[in-house]
Amino acid sequence: MIELVAMKRESIVKLCEDSRISLVRAAAEGKGRVFVPNTETPSFCLVLTGGFSYLVGMPPRGASSLELYHVLARECADTSILAEDVRWDEWIETKFSGRFRTVSRYLLRAPEEGFDFEALERRTEVPAAYEIREVTAQLFQRLGELRFSENLTASFADADAFAAYGIGYVALQDNVPVSACLAYVHSEEIMDVKAATEKGYRHRGLASASGASLLLRFKDKVRTPDWDADSLFSASLGERLGYHTEREYKVYQIAVE
């Protein structure tokens, strides 16, 4: 398969233009990485961006199918793989038989009437023993070292990637992180949000304060991105902050030696 550079995406415009996934549409405009079987009239493409892999078009057969298998095995083992066409489900489950698992994710939509930012401001208030602080490169590294929050940093290759694509807030007690909410902002339309709280500090409003602080970053923006979550904890946090759950959906994760 061929990887298309950002300035050579004309051949996938037809494949991507009607997708309901904003990151797929953005791929045709040069975002993320894209693989195709040929550069003229590809019948499918693979889009990689921010920890996700999207299969677009029709599942291939023959040599193209084998080539795609090898690209997925090489490039996508650490990503969540999904497609809008259910025929891809059969393709993945056949090609990676015994070497995949499915995981639920949750898509939440921002309210059409907009957020009550005054209410979000009130949610940022925490007891005097705690402090809400924006995540810096140093705090990002620290979150990756703590057991309760190590998954929060998984969407980012490193602190530089977080600085480029991420925002986040953390609740500290005596300068030690005890709760946090981080987002990979893919576009103005959607962000991948992860939140977690140390077990002994739950039900104190710390995740809500961190999440509300994150949303206030969009107060002066044209819109607040939709909230995509990989856990019920993160999804329920989004609902408490004003989002509406649209659907639960399935993604694949593969394991290849």
C-alpha positions in Angstrom: 0.0 0.0 0.0 1.0 3.6 -0.6 1.1 6.4 2.1 -0.3 9.6 0.7 1.5 12.9 1.7 -0.8 15.7 2.9 -0.7 17.6 -0.4 -1.7 14.5 -2.5 -5.1 13.6 -1.1 -7.3 14.4 -4.1 -7.9 10.7 -4.9 -9.7 10.1 -1.5 -12.0 13.0 -1.6 -14.9 11.0 -3.0 -14.3 8.2 -0.4 -14.3 10.6 2.5 -16.6 13.5 1.8 -19.8 11.8 3.0 -18.4 10.3 6.1 -20.1 11.3 9.3 -16.7 11.1 11.1 -15.1 14.5 11.0 -11.6 13.1 11.2 -12.1 11.1 8.0 -13.3 14.1 6.2 -10.3 16.0 7.5 -8.0 13.4 6.1 -9.0 14.4 2.6 -7.8 17.9 3.5 -4.4 16.8 4.6 -4.9 15.8 8.3 -3.5 12.6 9.7 -1.8 9.7 7.8 -3.5 8.0 4.9 -2.8 4.7 3.1 -4.3 3.6 -0.2 -3.9 0.6 -2.6 -3.3 3.0 -5.5 -3.1 6.7 -6.1 -5.6 7.1 -8.9 -9.0 5.5 -8.0 -8.7 3.7 -4.6 -11.7 1.7 -3.5 -10.8 2.1 0.1 -8.3 3.9 2.3 -6.9 3.7 5.9 -6.8 6.9 7.9 -4.7 7.1 11.1 -5.0 10.0 13.5 -4.7 10.5 17.2 -4.8 6.9 18.3 -7.6 5.9 15.9 -7.6 4.0 12.6 -10.5 4.4 10.2 -11.3 2.0 7.4 -13.1 3.8 4.6 -14.7 2.4 1.5 -15.2 -1.2 0.5 -13.2 -4.1 2.1 -10.6 -5.4 -0.4 -10.0 -8.9 -1.7 -6.9 -10.7 -3.0 -3.5 -9.0 -2.9 -4.9 -5.7 -1.7 -6.5 -7.4 1.3 -3.2 -9.0 2.3 -1.4 -5.7 1.9 -3.9 -3.9 4.1 -3.6 -6.7 6.7 0.2 -6.1 6.9 -0.3 -2.3 7.2 -2.8 -2.7 10.0 -0.5 -5.1 11.8 2.5 -2.8 11.5 0.9 0.6 12.0 -2.3 0.1 14.0 -1.7 -2.4 16.8 -1.8 0.4 19.4 -4.9 2.1 18.0 -8.6 1.7 18.1 -9.9 0.6 14.7 -13.4 1.4 13.4 -15.4 1.7 10.2 -18.9 3.0 9.3 -19.7 0.0 7.0 -20.5 -3.2 8.9 -18.8 -5.2 6.1 -15.5 -4.2 7.6 -16.4 -6.0 10.8 -16.5 -9.3 9.0 -13.2 -8.5 7.3 -11.4 -7.6 10.6 -12.8 -10.6 12.4 -11.8 -13.0 9.6 -8.3 -11.6 9.0 -7.5 -11.2 12.7 -9.4 -14.2 14.0 -8.3 -14.9 17.6 -6.2 -11.8 17.7 -8.7 -9.0 18.3 -11.0 -7.7 20.9 -13.9 -5.3 20.8 -14.2 -2.3 23.1 -17.1 0.1 23.7 -16.8 3.8 23.2 -19.3 6.5 23.8 -20.1 9.6 21.7 -21.7 12.6 23.4 -23.0 15.6 21.6 -22.7 19.2 22.9 -26.1 20.7 23.7 -27.6 22.6 20.8 -28.5 25.5 23.0 -24.9 25.7 24.2 -23.3 25.3 27.6 -24.2 27.2 30.8 -20.7 28.5 31.3 -21.7 30.2 34.6 -22.7 26.8 35.9 -19.4 25.3 34.7 -17.5 28.1 36.5 -19.2 27.1 39.8 -18.2 23.4 39.2 -14.5 24.4 39.1 -14.7 25.2 42.9 -13.1 22.5 45.1 -12.4 22.2 48.8 -9.5 24.2 50.2 -7.3 21.1 50.4 -7.2 20.8 46.6 -6.1 22.9 43.7 -7.2 22.7 40.0 -4.3 23.4 37.7 -3.8 23.2 33.9 -1.7 20.3 32.8 1.9 21.3 32.0 4.6 19.1 30.4 5.8 18.2 33.8 2.4 17.3 35.1 1.7 15.3 31.9 4.8 13.2 32.7 3.7 12.7 36.3 0.2 11.6 35.2 1.8 9.0 33.0 3.7 7.6 36.0 0.8 7.2 38.4 -1.3 4.0 38.2 -4.7 5.7 38.4 -3.9 8.1 35.5 -1.5 6.3 33.3 -4.2 5.6 30.7 -5.0 9.3 30.4 -1.8 10.0 28.6 -2.0 7.0 26.2 -3.5 9.1 23.3 -0.3 11.1 23.1 3.1 9.9 21.9 4.8 12.2 24.3 4.6 15.6 26.0 5.3 17.4 22.7 2.3 15.7 21.2 0.2 16.8 24.2 1.4 20.4 23.8 0.4 20.3 20.1 -3.0 18.6 20.4 -4.0 18.3 24.0 -5.5 20.2 26.8 -6.1 19.1 30.4 -6.7 20.0 34.0 -5.6 18.2 37.1 -6.7 18.3 40.8 -3.8 18.4 43.2 -3.5 17.7 46.9 -0.2 18.8 48.3 1.1 19.0 44.7 0.2 15.4 44.0 -2.3 14.6 41.2 -5.4 12.8 42.5 -7.8 13.5 39.6 -7.5 14.7 36.0 -9.3 15.2 32.7 -7.4 15.3 29.5 -8.6 15.8 25.9 -7.0 15.1 22.5 -8.7 17.8 20.4 -8.9 16.3 16.9 -10.8 19.3 15.5 -13.3 21.9 16.4 -15.9 19.2 16.0 -14.7 16.4 18.3 -12.2 15.6 21.1 -11.2 12.3 22.7 -11.7 12.8 26.5 -10.3 10.7 29.3 -10.9 11.3 33.0 -9.9 9.4 36.1 -9.7 9.9 39.9 -7.6 8.1 42.5 -9.9 5.6 44.3 -9.7 7.3 47.7 -10.6 10.7 46.3 -13.8 9.9 44.4 -17.2 11.6 44.9 -15.6 14.9 45.9 -16.3 16.7 42.6 -12.6 16.7 41.6 -13.2 15.1 38.1 -16.1 17.5 37.5 -13.9 20.5 38.5 -11.2 19.3 36.1 -13.7 18.6 33.3 -15.5 21.9 33.8 -12.1 23.8 33.7 -11.4 22.0 30.4 -14.7 23.0 28.8 -14.2 26.7 29.9 -11.3 26.8 27.5 -14.0 26.8 24.7 -16.0 29.6 26.2 -15.0 32.1 23.5 -14.9 29.6 20.6 -17.5 29.2 17.9 -18.4 25.8 19.3 -17.4 23.3 21.9 -16.3 19.9 20.4 -18.4 16.8 20.9 -17.1 14.5 23.6 -15.8 11.0 22.7 -15.0 8.7 25.7 -13.5 5.3 26.1 -15.1 4.6 29.5 -18.4 4.9 31.4 -16.6 7.1 33.9 -15.6 9.6 31.3 -19.0 9.4 29.5 -20.9 10.0 32.8 -18.6 13.0 33.5 -19.5 14.4 30.1 -23.2 14.0 30.9 -22.8 15.8 34.3 -21.2 18.7 32.5 -24.0 19.1 30.1 -23.4 16.7 27.1 -26.0 14.4 25.7 -25.1 10.8 24.9 -25.8 10.0 21.3 -24.6 6.4 21.0 -22.3 3.6 22.2 -20.2 2.2 19.5 -17.7 -0.6 18.9 -14.0 -0.4 18.0 -11.5 -3.1 17.4 -8.1 -3.6 19.0 -5.7 -6.1 17.4 -2.8 -8.0 18.8 -0.1 -9.1 16.4 3.2 -10.7 17.3 
